[in-house]
Amino acid sequence: MSLTIADEPVETLSGSAKTSPVHSDLGFGRHDIGSVTVIFLFVCLLCLPIFAGKVPIPSETLALWSPWSQLRNEPITNPNLADATLLYLPSTVFARDAVRDGEWPMWDPYSFGGFPYAANSQSQLYYPLTWLLWLLPLSGAIQVLALFNVLLAGVGMYLFARYQRVSPVGALISGLAFGGSGMLQLGLEMPGVASVYGWLPWILLATDKALRSSNIAWSALAALVCGLQVVSGHLQWVLYSYLVLGCWVMWRRCCAEILRRNKP
């Protein structure tokens, strides 16, 4: 009898088929539900200021420029975070105002001599989650998006690790580390970066499953997840993700080739 490991048939010692130790189905057990619950509680703890009414936008950095600098303002704790206030906040307000007025925001007449707003991937204009967030007040939408991005990253990395046959404890640590990473926390005020970051483990999971199963449904899901990441924000970070994905696929193929050549 034979089984498939890393896409190559390998004889078993006992002569009977066994489950591959390299990857597993995405069946969910009680320990997995408990781990995802822990990740959810971790996200709530990490984002506790949001539940206290805080919004992850450093709006006090407006005081760096006139006319706001002439007003009484809160102390600026980190002027390097001003990009979120100067770029993301006005962009989000512009899109919401345009949609409220019944116009799809293709063109931004307020930037430079005019700017193709819809062509800017950081606008998240074609990101489905953005459409749902338009139903919320601006502050609430920013808060929900921050929570979603951290949860998306943590749960995605947990599932990817479990698919690679990592133990529940190891996968939980992976999810907590990825969801609570410094890079993601620094990017929360720039949703175009944080959203792209959160989709990375889901891309790895769906693509790996599609390549191993040769299933058209998983292939379609992998393409869908890749598409969601493209429209979720910063294009440069999308290219970083595809570089990681390419390295992962090449490594998998190299492992399969080594197993094939060493097969007795």
Backbone bond lengths (Angstrom), bond angles and torsions (degrees), N, CA, C in turn:
res aa  C-N    CA-C-N  psi(-1)  N-CA   C-N-CA  omega(-1)  CA-C   N-CA-C  phi
1 M - - - 1.468 - - 1.520 109.73 -
2 S 1.297 116.89 159.86 1.469 120.80 -179.74 1.514 109.27 -140.21
3 L 1.310 114.27 162.09 1.465 120.69 175.51 1.514 108.07 -136.97
4 T 1.306 115.97 173.36 1.459 120.12 -178.25 1.512 110.39 -107.46
5 I 1.290 117.71 120.86 1.468 124.02 174.99 1.514 107.22 -126.99
6 A 1.313 115.40 122.28 1.474 120.93 -178.73 1.526 110.48 53.96
7 D 1.338 115.44 40.88 1.449 122.72 175.67 1.518 114.30 70.56
8 E 1.353 117.86 12.89 1.452 119.73 179.54 1.519 109.52 -126.95
9 P 1.363 119.04 141.10 1.464 121.06 178.00 1.515 110.61 -72.87
10 V 1.337 117.54 133.10 1.447 122.88 -179.91 1.517 108.01 -133.91
11 E 1.319 117.19 134.44 1.443 121.14 179.48 1.521 110.54 -70.52
12 T 1.319 116.58 140.95 1.459 120.67 175.41 1.521 109.81 -88.75
13 L 1.328 117.50 154.47 1.446 121.99 -179.14 1.514 111.76 -68.12
14 S 1.307 115.90 -34.69 1.461 119.99 -176.59 1.512 113.10 -87.33
15 G 1.339 115.56 -10.59 1.458 119.12 -178.67 1.503 113.80 84.41
16 S 1.324 118.37 4.31 1.466 121.84 178.78 1.509 109.44 -120.58
17 A 1.316 115.83 152.20 1.464 120.53 -176.80 1.511 109.90 -72.55
18 K 1.340 114.87 137.58 1.459 121.24 176.58 1.516 108.76 -129.02
19 T 1.304 115.37 165.90 1.463 119.99 178.71 1.513 110.31 -69.88
20 S 1.313 117.29 137.33 1.463 121.45 -179.44 1.518 110.96 -62.99
21 P 1.355 117.65 133.96 1.455 119.69 178.55 1.507 113.04 -80.41
22 V 1.330 117.60 -3.70 1.457 119.58 -174.80 1.519 111.84 -86.18
23 H 1.304 117.42 -38.33 1.461 119.80 -178.85 1.507 109.15 -148.19
24 S 1.316 116.26 165.73 1.462 121.03 -176.68 1.505 109.99 -138.37
25 D 1.322 115.58 167.32 1.453 119.98 171.28 1.520 109.50 -70.27
26 L 1.323 114.34 165.56 1.455 119.41 -175.96 1.524 110.93 -92.95
27 G 1.334 116.98 38.86 1.447 120.13 176.09 1.524 110.60 -67.64
28 F 1.326 115.89 140.88 1.454 120.84 -175.74 1.525 108.93 -106.59
29 G 1.345 116.58 124.20 1.448 121.60 177.39 1.512 111.68 -106.75
30 R 1.313 116.17 -179.48 1.462 120.22 -179.19 1.520 111.67 -64.21
31 H 1.343 115.91 -37.07 1.465 118.43 179.48 1.530 110.96 -66.24
32 D 1.357 116.56 -32.61 1.457 119.75 178.03 1.529 111.21 -69.00
33 I 1.320 116.32 -40.74 1.466 119.87 177.11 1.524 110.10 -62.30
34 G 1.325 116.35 -41.16 1.460 119.89 177.73 1.517 112.19 -63.91
35 S 1.339 116.76 -39.84 1.466 120.42 -179.86 1.525 111.45 -66.72
36 V 1.337 116.12 -42.59 1.464 119.36 178.10 1.531 110.32 -64.03
37 T 1.327 116.81 -35.41 1.462 120.36 176.31 1.524 110.92 -64.00
38 V 1.335 116.62 -40.38 1.467 120.77 177.11 1.523 110.14 -62.53
39 I 1.328 116.88 -42.56 1.466 120.20 178.31 1.525 110.40 -62.32
40 F 1.327 116.63 -41.25 1.463 120.43 178.74 1.535 110.92 -61.86
41 L 1.322 116.86 -43.61 1.469 120.55 178.72 1.524 110.45 -65.97
42 F 1.319 116.01 -36.95 1.468 120.54 177.62 1.533 110.57 -62.79
43 V 1.331 116.28 -42.48 1.468 120.52 178.53 1.530 110.15 -62.66
44 C 1.323 116.41 -42.61 1.470 119.89 178.66 1.522 111.10 -62.02
45 L 1.330 116.66 -41.06 1.458 120.17 178.78 1.512 111.08 -67.85
46 L 1.325 115.98 -41.67 1.461 120.38 -179.17 1.527 111.25 -64.75
47 C 1.312 116.21 -35.07 1.468 121.57 -177.46 1.527 111.30 -102.75
48 L 1.305 116.62 29.49 1.461 121.07 -178.79 1.529 112.87 -55.59
49 P 1.347 119.29 -37.93 1.481 118.47 177.11 1.521 113.33 -58.51
50 I 1.335 117.52 -30.10 1.463 119.91 178.05 1.517 110.65 -66.25
51 F 1.332 116.46 -41.55 1.469 119.69 178.54 1.525 111.47 -69.44
52 A 1.343 115.74 -18.31 1.461 119.81 175.61 1.530 111.66 -86.50
53 G 1.331 116.94 3.82 1.456 121.15 177.06 1.510 115.05 100.01
54 K 1.334 117.98 -0.15 1.457 120.84 179.48 1.529 110.43 -76.40
55 V 1.320 115.41 150.79 1.462 122.25 178.29 1.527 108.08 -117.17
56 P 1.350 119.22 126.84 1.466 121.10 -176.59 1.519 113.90 -73.70
57 I 1.305 115.61 60.02 1.463 122.78 173.93 1.530 107.42 -135.45
58 P 1.329 119.55 120.85 1.472 121.66 -178.40 1.528 111.56 -77.44
59 S 1.321 116.69 67.54 1.468 120.92 -174.52 1.523 112.61 -65.37
60 E 1.352 117.91 -18.53 1.462 118.99 179.51 1.525 112.10 -66.57
61 T 1.356 116.91 -16.73 1.469 119.51 179.55 1.524 112.19 -70.32
62 L 1.320 118.08 -11.22 1.465 119.83 173.79 1.522 111.31 -59.66
63 A 1.330 116.74 -24.64 1.457 120.97 -179.26 1.523 112.76 -68.49
64 L 1.319 117.79 -5.13 1.466 120.63 176.49 1.524 111.58 -73.96
65 W 1.340 117.73 -16.45 1.447 121.34 -174.86 1.529 110.70 -131.38
66 S 1.300 114.88 156.82 1.467 120.77 174.37 1.526 108.47 -75.33
67 P 1.342 116.42 151.39 1.466 128.38 2.47 1.524 114.13 -85.53
68 W 1.360 117.57 -4.18 1.472 119.63 -174.53 1.527 111.55 -67.49
69 S 1.333 116.58 -26.38 1.463 118.95 -178.87 1.527 112.10 -67.19
70 Q 1.345 116.96 -17.43 1.452 120.88 179.61 1.528 112.66 -86.10
71 L 1.324 115.59 -4.06 1.458 120.06 -178.39 1.521 110.34 -101.00
72 R 1.312 116.00 167.34 1.458 120.51 174.68 1.528 108.34 -77.41
73 N 1.335 116.83 123.43 1.456 121.19 -173.55 1.522 111.16 -131.51
74 E 1.306 114.59 163.20 1.454 120.53 173.15 1.528 109.37 -70.78
75 P 1.330 117.79 155.34 1.474 120.34 176.81 1.524 110.99 -61.00
76 I 1.310 116.80 140.88 1.462 122.12 178.99 1.522 108.11 -87.69
77 T 1.316 116.42 111.91 1.461 120.05 -175.46 1.525 112.62 -79.54
78 N 1.327 117.20 -32.46 1.465 120.14 -178.91 1.524 109.81 -151.16
79 P 1.332 117.75 97.89 1.470 120.31 -178.38 1.522 113.45 -66.21
80 N 1.345 117.74 -15.60 1.468 120.42 -179.86 1.524 112.59 -71.24
81 L 1.321 117.17 -10.59 1.461 120.66 179.53 1.523 112.69 -91.48
82 A 1.313 116.84 9.29 1.466 120.69 -173.66 1.522 113.10 -65.39
83 D 1.331 118.57 -20.76 1.465 120.38 -179.24 1.521 111.92 -57.52
84 A 1.337 116.09 -38.11 1.459 118.90 -178.98 1.519 111.43 -62.46
85 T 1.330 116.12 -38.91 1.466 120.61 -178.57 1.519 111.49 -75.59
86 L 1.327 116.89 -37.60 1.465 120.63 -176.48 1.523 112.97 -82.77
87 L 1.326 117.10 -26.98 1.459 120.25 -174.59 1.526 112.12 -107.71
88 Y 1.332 117.09 -60.37 1.461 119.97 -171.51 1.524 112.37 -70.66
89 L 1.312 117.34 -47.42 1.460 119.98 -174.95 1.528 112.84 -61.76
90 P 1.357 119.68 -50.29 1.475 118.71 177.90 1.533 112.31 -62.73
91 S 1.336 116.39 -36.74 1.467 120.08 -179.90 1.525 110.85 -63.27
92 T 1.324 116.22 -42.80 1.464 120.58 -179.66 1.530 111.12 -66.70
93 V 1.315 116.50 -42.69 1.467 120.26 179.07 1.521 110.50 -63.52
94 F 1.337 117.06 -41.01 1.468 120.65 179.92 1.528 110.75 -61.03
95 A 1.343 117.05 -46.34 1.467 120.60 -178.38 1.526 111.05 -64.61
96 R 1.326 116.96 -43.37 1.460 120.06 -178.78 1.528 111.34 -65.36
97 D 1.321 116.63 -39.41 1.470 120.15 178.51 1.526 111.18 -66.04
98 A 1.342 115.97 -39.89 1.462 119.61 -179.10 1.531 110.62 -65.25
99 V 1.320 117.05 -45.58 1.464 120.63 -179.80 1.523 110.46 -65.50
100 R 1.328 116.89 -38.43 1.464 120.35 178.56 1.527 110.86 -62.51
101 D 1.348 116.23 -32.51 1.465 120.69 179.87 1.523 112.57 -87.09
102 G 1.351 116.63 5.89 1.455 120.17 176.32 1.510 114.48 82.30
103 E 1.317 118.19 23.62 1.469 121.66 -178.97 1.525 109.46 -127.03
104 W 1.341 115.45 132.57 1.461 119.72 175.65 1.531 108.39 -77.72
105 P 1.330 118.97 124.60 1.473 121.46 -171.22 1.527 113.28 -75.74
106 M 1.310 116.58 77.68 1.461 120.82 177.92 1.528 111.46 -78.77
107 W 1.330 117.08 -35.12 1.468 122.06 -171.51 1.526 109.81 -131.07
108 D 1.329 114.81 133.37 1.466 120.87 177.74 1.530 108.36 -103.70
109 P 1.319 117.67 107.74 1.464 119.83 -177.81 1.526 113.45 -81.14
110 Y 1.325 117.65 -4.67 1.458 120.57 -173.36 1.530 113.52 -96.23
111 S 1.323 117.92 -8.98 1.460 121.21 -179.43 1.525 109.95 -106.13
112 F 1.344 115.38 125.58 1.466 121.26 -178.64 1.531 109.11 55.78
113 G 1.334 117.50 -133.46 1.467 120.08 175.42 1.505 111.33 -95.45
114 G 1.309 116.76 16.88 1.456 123.71 -173.63 1.521 108.62 124.19
115 F 1.319 117.11 148.02 1.465 120.27 -172.75 1.523 109.35 -148.19
116 P 1.363 118.12 134.08 1.478 120.44 178.70 1.525 111.06 -72.65
117 Y 1.302 115.93 89.44 1.466 121.49 -172.53 1.522 112.08 -61.30
118 A 1.321 117.64 -44.37 1.463 120.83 -176.43 1.521 112.35 -66.29
119 A 1.344 117.95 -20.78 1.463 121.16 -179.73 1.523 112.46 -82.87
120 N 1.322 116.62 -8.02 1.455 121.02 -179.53 1.526 109.11 -88.15
121 S 1.333 117.16 112.60 1.460 120.40 -176.30 1.526 112.19 -62.85
122 Q 1.335 117.50 -27.07 1.454 119.81 -178.60 1.524 112.97 -71.71
123 S 1.312 117.08 -11.22 1.468 119.63 177.47 1.530 111.62 -71.04
124 Q 1.342 117.28 -18.63 1.467 122.71 -177.53 1.528 112.13 54.75
125 L 1.313 115.60 30.95 1.457 120.27 -174.38 1.529 112.29 -67.55
126 Y 1.325 117.40 -31.42 1.455 120.98 -177.78 1.531 112.08 -105.37
127 Y 1.302 116.34 15.66 1.463 122.29 176.96 1.526 107.91 -84.72
128 P 1.333 119.30 117.48 1.478 120.76 -175.21 1.520 113.96 -54.43
129 L 1.328 117.37 -34.47 1.466 118.79 179.80 1.523 110.90 -63.63
130 T 1.322 116.71 -32.61 1.468 120.45 178.49 1.522 110.82 -60.06
131 W 1.309 116.58 -39.78 1.476 120.21 -179.23 1.529 110.65 -62.85
132 L 1.326 116.26 -39.22 1.467 119.13 178.43 1.526 111.02 -69.08
133 L 1.331 116.68 -36.75 1.458 120.35 -178.08 1.525 112.05 -70.41
134 W 1.333 117.49 -19.01 1.463 119.51 175.96 1.537 111.24 -64.39
135 L 1.313 116.64 -18.59 1.467 120.19 178.93 1.525 111.89 -77.05
136 L 1.322 117.55 -13.85 1.462 122.34 -178.37 1.520 110.39 -101.29
137 P 1.322 117.49 158.93 1.469 119.93 170.77 1.525 109.90 -59.86
138 L 1.321 117.52 158.15 1.460 121.99 -175.23 1.524 111.69 -55.97
139 S 1.318 117.63 -49.82 1.462 120.09 -177.96 1.526 111.19 -63.25
140 G 1.331 117.09 -41.84 1.453 120.85 179.04 1.520 112.13 -64.91
141 A 1.330 116.80 -37.40 1.463 120.58 178.97 1.526 111.10 -64.54
142 I 1.318 117.30 -41.52 1.467 120.88 178.92 1.527 110.42 -65.46
143 Q 1.314 116.61 -39.82 1.467 120.37 179.38 1.526 111.70 -66.01
144 V 1.333 116.95 -46.15 1.466 120.73 -179.27 1.524 110.56 -63.56
145 L 1.328 117.95 -40.32 1.460 121.10 -179.69 1.525 111.18 -63.69
146 A 1.324 117.26 -39.30 1.467 120.64 178.22 1.526 110.57 -63.90
147 L 1.321 117.07 -45.82 1.464 120.97 177.82 1.525 111.30 -61.58
148 F 1.309 116.24 -43.50 1.462 120.88 -178.79 1.524 111.14 -62.66
149 N 1.320 117.89 -42.20 1.465 120.96 -177.21 1.525 111.75 -64.45
150 V 1.319 117.54 -40.60 1.466 120.60 179.03 1.532 110.02 -68.21
151 L 1.334 116.81 -43.55 1.460 120.42 179.48 1.526 111.15 -65.65
152 L 1.321 117.21 -40.70 1.459 122.33 178.78 1.523 110.71 -59.40
153 A 1.321 116.90 -44.53 1.459 121.14 -179.02 1.522 111.28 -67.11
154 G 1.318 117.49 -46.13 1.455 121.14 -176.89 1.517 113.09 -65.80
155 V 1.323 116.95 -49.53 1.468 120.89 -178.73 1.530 110.24 -66.77
156 G 1.337 116.71 -39.49 1.461 119.80 179.33 1.512 112.60 -61.47
157 M 1.324 117.64 -44.32 1.458 120.11 178.97 1.524 111.50 -67.60
158 Y 1.321 117.14 -35.67 1.471 120.00 176.92 1.536 110.20 -61.41
159 L 1.328 117.64 -48.64 1.460 121.34 -178.58 1.527 111.33 -64.35
160 F 1.325 116.30 -39.41 1.464 119.40 178.85 1.523 110.99 -64.19
161 A 1.326 116.45 -42.10 1.460 119.98 178.51 1.524 111.03 -65.37
162 R 1.315 117.71 -40.78 1.459 120.65 178.87 1.526 110.74 -64.43
163 Y 1.322 117.24 -37.36 1.467 120.80 177.62 1.522 111.09 -64.09
164 Q 1.328 116.83 -28.04 1.465 121.34 177.33 1.528 112.28 -86.88
165 R 1.328 116.76 14.32 1.452 123.34 177.26 1.532 113.29 68.53
166 V 1.306 117.08 25.08 1.460 120.73 171.62 1.530 107.68 -74.02
167 S 1.318 117.24 144.90 1.459 121.13 -179.76 1.523 110.57 -62.91
168 P 1.343 117.61 157.49 1.469 119.35 178.89 1.520 113.17 -54.98
169 V 1.342 117.84 -39.34 1.462 120.26 179.61 1.531 110.71 -68.02
170 G 1.332 115.97 -44.37 1.457 119.39 178.51 1.517 112.23 -63.61
171 A 1.342 116.22 -41.06 1.461 119.85 178.31 1.526 111.20 -65.79
172 L 1.329 116.37 -37.37 1.460 119.97 178.01 1.525 110.91 -63.50
173 I 1.316 116.39 -43.11 1.472 120.07 177.40 1.529 110.12 -62.23
174 S 1.335 116.64 -39.98 1.464 120.51 177.85 1.524 111.07 -61.39
175 G 1.334 116.27 -45.10 1.459 120.04 179.99 1.512 112.95 -64.71
176 L 1.338 116.44 -41.68 1.466 120.32 178.97 1.528 110.91 -66.32
177 A 1.340 116.22 -40.13 1.463 120.04 -178.93 1.521 111.25 -67.25
178 F 1.323 116.54 -42.52 1.460 119.70 -178.22 1.527 111.44 -72.02
179 G 1.336 116.21 -43.71 1.459 119.33 179.38 1.513 113.08 -69.28
180 G 1.331 117.30 -29.09 1.457 120.75 -179.64 1.499 113.91 -101.74
181 S 1.330 117.32 15.08 1.469 120.86 -176.93 1.525 111.43 -64.59
182 G 1.318 114.51 151.90 1.458 119.52 179.80 1.508 113.10 -62.32
183 M 1.347 116.61 -34.08 1.463 119.96 -179.30 1.518 111.16 -63.32
184 L 1.331 116.22 -42.33 1.461 119.45 179.82 1.520 111.11 -69.39
185 Q 1.327 117.25 -41.31 1.464 120.06 -179.22 1.520 110.93 -63.83
186 L 1.334 116.63 -38.15 1.466 119.60 177.84 1.518 111.93 -69.38
187 G 1.345 116.10 -24.84 1.454 119.10 -177.40 1.510 114.78 -93.61
188 L 1.333 117.87 0.57 1.461 118.87 -176.87 1.524 112.54 -62.70
189 E 1.336 116.62 -32.81 1.465 118.06 179.54 1.527 111.46 -77.54
190 M 1.348 117.08 -7.38 1.464 122.47 174.84 1.534 107.34 -119.56
191 P 1.325 118.13 84.00 1.473 120.56 -174.08 1.518 113.94 -57.32
192 G 1.324 117.71 -25.79 1.459 119.70 178.14 1.508 112.68 -63.22
193 V 1.319 117.23 -28.50 1.467 122.32 176.19 1.527 110.44 -86.09
194 A 1.332 116.65 -48.16 1.459 121.08 -176.34 1.533 111.83 -62.86
195 S 1.314 117.77 -36.59 1.466 120.27 -179.11 1.523 111.15 -67.25
196 V 1.326 116.76 -43.30 1.464 120.61 178.20 1.520 110.72 -62.50
197 Y 1.320 116.21 -42.25 1.462 122.21 -179.65 1.526 110.99 -59.64
198 G 1.314 117.27 -42.43 1.451 121.15 -175.95 1.514 114.29 -66.99
199 W 1.343 117.90 -25.59 1.453 120.57 -178.15 1.518 113.15 -83.69
200 L 1.333 119.33 -10.89 1.464 121.46 -175.02 1.531 113.35 -56.45
201 P 1.338 120.90 -52.72 1.474 118.33 -178.96 1.524 113.34 -64.10
202 W 1.320 117.58 -29.16 1.465 120.04 178.01 1.525 110.47 -68.91
203 I 1.334 117.41 -35.65 1.464 120.91 176.42 1.528 110.35 -65.34
204 L 1.329 116.27 -45.29 1.460 120.29 178.78 1.525 111.26 -61.33
205 L 1.326 116.23 -43.04 1.458 121.08 -178.62 1.524 111.59 -64.49
206 A 1.320 116.84 -50.65 1.466 120.60 -176.31 1.520 111.23 -66.83
207 T 1.334 117.53 -40.56 1.462 120.50 -179.57 1.521 111.22 -67.48
208 D 1.335 116.62 -43.05 1.459 119.98 179.50 1.530 110.83 -62.46
209 K 1.321 115.28 -43.16 1.465 119.51 178.71 1.525 110.78 -64.83
210 A 1.332 118.00 -39.76 1.461 121.77 179.97 1.525 111.42 -64.73
211 L 1.330 117.46 -42.16 1.452 121.23 -179.41 1.528 111.52 -67.60
212 R 1.316 117.18 -35.96 1.465 120.72 -176.78 1.530 112.29 -78.86
213 S 1.307 115.90 -36.58 1.463 119.12 -175.19 1.518 113.10 -91.31
214 S 1.352 117.20 -19.39 1.469 121.57 -174.50 1.521 110.34 52.30
215 N 1.329 114.69 37.48 1.463 121.32 -177.48 1.523 108.93 -101.01
216 I 1.326 116.37 130.95 1.460 120.12 -176.21 1.523 111.69 -66.67
217 A 1.331 117.28 -30.35 1.461 119.81 179.08 1.526 110.69 -66.64
218 W 1.336 116.87 -43.81 1.457 119.95 177.93 1.527 111.10 -68.78
219 S 1.316 117.23 -34.03 1.465 120.32 176.58 1.526 110.57 -63.78
220 A 1.333 115.57 -42.65 1.462 120.06 177.50 1.520 111.02 -64.69
221 L 1.346 116.43 -39.48 1.459 119.78 179.00 1.526 111.08 -65.86
222 A 1.338 117.00 -40.03 1.464 120.45 177.28 1.528 111.05 -61.94
223 A 1.332 116.26 -41.91 1.466 119.99 177.71 1.524 111.15 -64.94
224 L 1.337 116.49 -38.89 1.462 120.66 179.22 1.528 110.88 -64.07
225 V 1.331 117.08 -44.34 1.462 120.58 -179.31 1.521 110.31 -65.03
226 C 1.336 116.72 -41.15 1.463 119.72 176.76 1.527 110.87 -61.49
227 G 1.324 116.15 -40.37 1.462 119.57 178.17 1.515 112.54 -65.47
228 L 1.331 116.98 -39.77 1.460 120.54 177.72 1.526 110.79 -61.84
229 Q 1.328 116.08 -39.14 1.463 118.00 179.27 1.528 111.26 -66.52
230 V 1.335 116.95 -37.96 1.475 120.43 -179.35 1.521 110.95 -60.33
231 V 1.342 117.34 -41.99 1.463 119.79 -176.41 1.526 112.49 -89.46
232 S 1.344 117.11 2.08 1.469 119.23 -175.77 1.516 113.63 -86.76
233 G 1.347 117.94 -8.17 1.456 116.45 178.94 1.508 115.99 158.24
234 H 1.313 116.07 -130.25 1.458 124.95 -167.30 1.526 111.25 -63.49
235 L 1.347 117.06 115.14 1.457 121.84 -175.90 1.523 112.01 -64.70
236 Q 1.317 117.72 -33.52 1.457 120.24 179.48 1.531 111.20 -61.62
237 W 1.326 116.70 -39.67 1.456 120.59 178.79 1.523 111.46 -71.70
238 V 1.321 116.80 -27.86 1.465 120.17 173.51 1.524 109.94 -63.51
239 L 1.329 117.02 -43.16 1.465 120.72 178.55 1.523 110.97 -64.32
240 Y 1.337 117.20 -37.65 1.467 119.78 174.58 1.530 110.65 -58.98
241 S 1.322 115.70 -43.22 1.465 120.34 -179.11 1.523 111.34 -63.36
242 Y 1.330 116.26 -41.37 1.459 119.11 -179.93 1.523 111.01 -68.43
243 L 1.320 117.21 -31.06 1.464 120.24 174.43 1.528 110.43 -63.86
244 V 1.335 116.00 -43.82 1.472 120.44 176.32 1.524 110.06 -62.04
245 L 1.334 116.91 -43.85 1.459 121.00 -179.77 1.525 110.86 -62.02
246 G 1.322 117.14 -43.25 1.460 120.65 179.29 1.517 112.09 -62.35
247 C 1.342 116.76 -42.07 1.468 120.59 177.66 1.531 110.90 -63.75
248 W 1.325 116.12 -39.27 1.473 120.12 -179.65 1.530 110.84 -64.83
249 V 1.331 117.05 -45.63 1.460 120.72 -179.72 1.526 110.60 -64.41
250 M 1.320 117.73 -42.35 1.461 120.61 178.33 1.520 111.20 -62.48
251 W 1.324 117.28 -40.90 1.460 120.79 178.99 1.521 110.58 -64.13
252 R 1.311 117.25 -41.37 1.454 121.42 178.54 1.530 110.70 -61.95
253 R 1.333 115.75 -43.51 1.456 119.94 -179.37 1.531 111.08 -66.75
254 C 1.320 116.72 -38.09 1.465 120.27 177.43 1.524 110.73 -63.37
255 C 1.328 116.58 -41.34 1.463 120.37 177.60 1.524 110.86 -62.79
256 A 1.325 116.59 -40.88 1.458 120.39 179.38 1.524 110.68 -63.89
257 E 1.320 116.80 -40.44 1.456 120.46 179.90 1.523 111.53 -67.46
258 I 1.321 117.64 -39.45 1.463 120.94 177.79 1.526 111.04 -63.42
259 L 1.337 116.32 -43.00 1.454 119.73 176.76 1.517 112.23 -62.73
260 R 1.321 116.09 -39.02 1.455 119.29 -179.77 1.519 111.53 -64.52
261 R 1.334 116.17 -42.31 1.461 119.87 -177.54 1.529 112.43 -72.93
262 N 1.321 116.92 -28.92 1.468 120.37 -178.23 1.518 112.67 -91.54
263 K 1.327 116.27 1.47 1.470 119.22 -179.22 1.519 109.82 -64.86
264 P 1.330 118.33 127.63 1.473 120.56 -178.83 1.528 111.59 -66.41
